[in-house]
């Protein structure tokens, strides 16, 4: 498990679920199984855990436990699959968003700036569109949009033009060579990571899928059920924060006739929970993690 992915904020995120021994829980991002194993430790013989992961490599980490059910699907289908597993409501849902350590460390998947590899970036290998397809087929306007909003980089239009002029672009090394001309000095790695993030989000439709998961998780939670979400960049965290606080993704509070806030969830903390310095020293990838927890009203 630790070789596949070292989970961030492991105990804090599972503590936030307030596990009931006989409860039903869902881990929508199984990965190496770190959060799932911690949940199973706290469940009794009558408890149940349903885990999702679309990455075929994650299947190898399945847990041999009668209380454990594995679903090899994207979590955007959360509600339907939980019902197919025989449950209409659950006591808690946990999500550890983003890319696993295993995916970053795989030299063939195209997620990392450390390896020269084919520009794939598909978390689900059944998806047809790769990062290379996007770079070689999108027009300037579409490329500019994803670089600006998903990568939050400067000069996105100039980068888009440079990519189009250099086509075909098929490897991570070729892409890095193109974008380095626009990278701020001494911040090349961060800049490259932002470009890769933009492509990864587009390939996997991450933000749209996250919205669907949050809404469906809310639908299947029992009253007082808990939703625990770990995010790793501002785009994800903003969606989670706004949905927890207002019930929508615009962050605009809706009130009833009496002035009461209309929202299905209530955050348990006013600010996100972040890793300790000790955890960051042990796991540098935890440094950008933010945990938000909400309770179903």
N, C-alpha and C positions, 0 to 999 in steps of 0.2 A: 504493500500500500504506500509506504513512504517513498519508495522509488518512483511510483507512478505520480503521486501528488501529495505534498505536505499541506494539509488544510490550514488555513488561517482562522484565527479566532474560534478554534474548535469548541472549547468548553463554553465560551461565552454564548456562541450561537445555539448550542444545544440546551444550555441552561435556560435560554430565552424561551424555549418551547414549553417549559414547565411540564416535563414528561409525566404522563399518567401511566402506571404499569400496564393497564389493560387498554390503553388508547391505540388509535390508528394514526400513523404518521407517514408523511411523504417526503422523500429526499429527491428533489427534481434534478439534481446534478450529482449523480453517484460518483463518477470518476474513479478514484482509488478506493472509495468506500470508507474514508475516514469518519465523516459525519454519521454515516449509516451504522458503523460499528459502535460508535459512542451512543447512538440512540438505542440500539439493541441491548447494550449493557444495562440500560435503565428500564427496559420493558420487561414485564412479567411474561408468563407462559401464554397468556391470552392476548397479549399485544400483537400488533401487526405493523410492518414497515413495507411500504411500496417505494421502490427506487427507480428513477428514470435516467437513462443516458443514451444519446444517439451515436456516440463514438464506439465503433466496433472493438477498439482496443480495451474499452472499459468492461466489456463482457467477461474478460479473463479474470476480473476481480470479484465476480459474483460471490455472494456469501452463502454457504451451505447451512441454512437455518430454516426450520419450518415456519418461522414468523416472517420470513423475508420473501418478497416478490419482486422480480426484476422485469422492467419494461424497457425494451431496446428502442425507444422512440424519443423524439424531441418533446420537451415539456410543454410545447404549445398545445398539445393534445391532452393535457393533464386531466381535465374534467371527465372526458369520455373514457379514458383508460382507468381512472379510479373507479368509475361506475362498472366497467367491465370486470374489474377485480372484485366486485360485489359490495362496494361502499358508496353511499350517496354523500356522506359527510365524514370529515376527519377531524382529529384533534390538533393537528399541527402540520405545517409545511416549512421545509427549509430549502434554501437555494444558495449555492456558492457559485456566483456568476463568473464569466470570463473564461480564459483558457487555462487548462490544467498544466502543471509542471511537465507532465509527460508529453503533451502536445508541443510545448515550447522546446523541449529537449529532443524531440524527434527531428532528425536532419532532413527527412523526406516530406514533411507536411507543409513547409513553407510559412510557418507561423513566426519563426525566429529570424532576427537580423544577424544571428551568429553563423548561420550556415548558408551556403550557396545551394539553393534547392529550387525545384519547380514551384511556381507561384500557384499553390493549390488553396490552402487555408479553409478547406471545408471541414467542419466538425463532423458532419454527417456525410460520409463518402457517397451516399446515394444521391446527393444533390448534384445537379448537372453543371451549374455555373461555378467556375473557379475564379480566383483572383486574376489569373492571366486573361480569362475571357473578358472580365470587366475592363482591364487596362487596354485591351486590344480592340474592344467593340464599342465602349461608351463614347459618346461625343464629348466635346470640350465642356459644355454646360453641365452634363451629368457628372463628369469627373471632378469638376470644380466644386460642385455641390457636396459630394461625399468627402472630399478633402477638407472643405471648409467646416462642415457641420459634424462629421464623424471623427476627423483627425484634429480639428481646431488648429490647423497650421496657417502660417502667414503665406501670402502670395499663392493661394491655391490655383488661381487662374493661370499663372505662369508655369506652375508645376504641371498642370493639366496639358498645356501646350507642349511642354518639353516631352511629356510621355507620348503624346500623339506623334510628335516629330521623330521619336526614337523607335516607333513600332517596327516589328513585333517585340514585345517585352515579355519574356517567358520565365525568367528566373529571378530569385530574390537579389542576386548579385547585380543583375542588369538594372533592376529598379533602384537599388541603393546608389549605384553609380549616377543615375539620372537625378535623383532628388538631392544628392549631396551638394550639388551646385547651389541649392537654395537654403541649406542648413546653416543656422547661426553658428558662429565659431564657438568651439568648446562645448557645444550642445548637439553634436551630430547624432549621437546615439538616441537621445530623447526625440529628436526630430524624426529620425528613421522609424522609431517605435510608433509615433503618432500617425505616420503615413500607413504603416502596417495595420494599426488599429482601425483606421478608416476603411481599408479594404476588407479586413476580417468582419467588421460589422455589416458591411454591404453584402458580402458573400453569404453570411449566415442569417441575415435579416434580424440581427440580435435585438435591436431596440423594439421592433414590432412584436417579435416573439416574447420579449420580456413583458410588454404590456398585456398580451394575451394571458400569459401565465399569472400575472398579478391579479387580473380580473377573475380568472377561473379559480385561483387559490381562494380568493375571497368568497366565491360562490359555494365552494365545498367545505369551508371551515364551519365547525359548529360554533354556536355562541360561546364566547370566551376562548375560542381556539386561537392559536398563535401562528404568526407568519414571521419567519426569521430569514433575512436576506443580506448576504455579503456581496458588496459591489467593489469594483476596482478602478473605475474612472468616473468622472463627473457626469457623463451622459447617463450612465446607468443609475448612479446615486440620485440624480435629480428626479428621474422618473419614480423611483421608489419613494423618495421623500415626499414628492407632491401627492402621490397616490395614497400614502399612509395618512397624510395630513388633511387632504381635501376630498379624496375619493375620485379624483380625476387627474389627468396628466398635464393639465394647464396650470395647476396650482391655484385655481380660483375657487375659494370657499363658496359653497351653496348653502343657503339657510332656509328653514321653513318659516311659516307665518309668525311664529313666536321668537324667531331669531336664533333657533337652535341649529348648530352646524349639522348638515346632512352628509354623513360619511359612514361607510360600513366598518371602518377600522379606527383604532385609536393607538397612536404610537406609545410605547411603554417608556421611552426616554425622549427628552427634548433635543438631544444631540446624538449623532452616531457614536457607536462604541468603536474605538480604534485599538490596534495591537499595542502591547507594552514594548518598551525598548528592548527588553529581554527577548521577546518573541521575534522582533525584527532582526536582532542579531543572529538568532538561530535560523530564521527563514526570511531572507531579504525580500522575497516576493510578497510578503505580508505587509510591506511598508505602505502600500496604497489602499489596503483593505479598509472598508467601512461597513459596520454592521448596524442594520436598523431592524427593530422588532416591533410588531404591532399586534393588537388583540382585536378579535372580531366582536363588535358590539351587539 
